[in-house]
Amino acid sequence: MSELDHLVRTRMLPGATGTTLPGWVRRGLETGFPGITIFPGPHLEDPGTVARLAASAREHRADALVSLDEEGGDVTRVEYAAGSSYPGNLALGVIDDPGLTRRVATAMARDLTGHGVNYNLAPSIDVNSDPGNPIIGVRSFGSTPELVATHGAAFIEAMQQAGVAVAAKHFPGHGDTNVDPHLSLPTVTCSAATLRARELAPFAAAVAAGAGSLMVAHAIYPALDPGTPATLSPAISRDLLRDELGFDGVVLSTAVAIEAGNGPERAVAAALATLAAGADLILLGPGVDEALYDLIHAAVVDAFERGELRVAELRQAANRVNGLARRFAPAPAGTPEPSAVGLEAARRAVRAHGDAVLSRPATVLEVRPEGNSIAGGAGWSLGDALAAHGLAGRVQQIDGPDATWERSDAPLVIAVRDAYRTPWAREWTIKTLAERPDAILVPVGMPDDAALTSGAYVCAFGAGRVNLRAVAELLADPPAGA
């Protein structure tokens, strides 16, 4: 194999979407791939899948970067079926205790290394500046740049000190959008001054905190580079991130993961443009199989041979990627030890209003609009959490506007995630609350849903398992003064 073939592989991060690694990924790890990314799906319903995939990757490359999205709260991979043992960013932002954020990140990192993971595609350090944002929401620490910068830096420093590299995302900021980039291309229309003062502040803090990598957003920023997505923009990845902010870590792109669904020609073109824009590492994504990868690889090699891409920059980027792998060399995997800090944080985050107390088993209605694409099908259930206290009578899932439920004189609890931006869920919840104004509403996503009721509610600030356990504890035995 030529040096050029090897160096090109060093800049590609293939995806794992099953219980075993495909042969082409195993062979690629032996000839240059720096690691793998584990994507969500039914294969993660078995909690041992992550550790087995990590072990398999390291059979072929001892220092492989094993990456996934482990944000806590709604976004988890290692606890995909049961729900996360840690609250997500919004809950930590509500508490606003950077020391606690550090403790959560440290415990999470220890869990990840126990599963063989040494590269976390987190945290999201986007400022949640558009409350209707369909992709960020509870994944953000909050709506002010100061809050997000403080907690983002605390999370990054603690996780990396515990041995797990981060990919802080989504540069230069994805909070001011109303489109899911996995479905269509968003545009962030704020002015350059606003973008610099608001969206960039947490990324400047991440650079100062020593983030090992930053993930670039697949969105257009007209104030920075009109008409060109950030993933494909030298003005953003090179001029702004490298030159102005002084970032010397790994720039991670997601362009091919998104473009792959638009056909091989678009995916190949995106890969070439992404490398030309300054990305060190391309997240290939679940849409890239062996045949498509071979097309991408051949096109990239050809571009270097023709001089369209520079070999010196290829070597420099490969050195950054390999340096990240050496810096976060995997520790021996073991059995993760449960940490109590996640539940502690979730308990501190919940906020109750009104008479949010259950004296007997309740009917529990879980209103479930389709989750955002990054959360996937990660499990959540308030009914399960209340059942642990003997307070769940009938539990029903409400997954569409025509859903019905069995009326009774039992107390009623309505758990809802982000109905404020899902018309059918909002209308269904309002109608049901009009029928049962005594119901307790539990917004498990953004707290905006609390405005749907004039009665009692409990905000969870996330749908992780510990978020809902904390809510159930409060409903069962509220602390003094609640």
Secondary structure, 3 states (H helix, E strand, C coil): CCHHHHHHHHCEECEECCCCCCHHHHHHHHCCCCEEEECCCHHHHCCCHHHHHHHHHHHHCCCCEEEECCCECCECCCCCCCCCCCCCHHHHHHHCCHHHHHHHHHHHHHHHHHCCCCEECCCECCCCCCCCCCCCHHHCCCCCHHHHHHHHHHHHHHHHHCCCEEEEEEECCCCCCCCCCCCCCCECCCCHHHHHHHHCHHHHHHHHCCCCEEEECCCECCCCCCCCEHHHCHHHHHHHHHHHCCCCCEEEECHHHHHHHHCHHHHHHHHHHHHHHCCCEEECCCCCCHHHHHHHHHHHHHHHHCCCCCHHHHHHHHHHHHHHHHHCCCCCCCCCCCCCHHHHHHHHHCEEECCCCCCCCEEEEEECCCCCCCCCCCCCCHHHHHHCCCCEEEEEEECCCCCCCCCCCCCEEEEECCHHHCHHHHHHHHHHHHHCCCCEEEECCCHHHHHHCCCCEEECCCCCHHHHHHHHHHHHCCCCCC
